[in-house]
Amino acid sequence: MAETRKVFPMQTFVSFLRGKPGEYSQEVLDLLSFVTGKEVDKEFAPFAAGLVKAWVYEQHPELARAKKQEVTELGENVSIMTLPPDAQEEVDQIFDKLQQDKQTLKEQKDKIAEYE
């Protein structure tokens, strides 16, 4: 069975929760990949981030209202779990659809380049 809980540095967690949208460090991508169980790159990060934030805020609603400094004061590390099985099924469907769309776009781009 895969590991269902992992410890991340608090700074990574804060960067994820309170960082600028669209800016994803490798550490944040690793966190997103762990929680979703999917390989998350910068292209898929916004989708994964939305899902993971919903999961985190569902577990700890107080974090939604906390300021960056308040979150940082919670400790040096944070332990986070993977998504539960029912949510994982939805994530799998979303990522499969995103991957299909990405493949379709690549095929269309290749076909256009062929015609040019």
Number of C-alpha atoms within 10 A of each C-alpha: 3 6 8 13 13 13 12 17 13 18 17 21 21 18 17 22 21 15 15 9 12 11 13 20 14 13 16 24 20 18 24 28 19 20 23 23 16 16 14 22 15 15 11 16 20 17 16 25 24 12 18 22 16 14 18 18 14 12 10 10 12 10 16 15 10 12 12 14 10 11 19 15 9 10 10 10 14 15 11 16 15 21 20 12 9 8 13 16 11 12 20 14 11 14 18 12 12 15 13 12 12 13 12 12 12 12 12 12 12 12 11 10 9 8 7 6
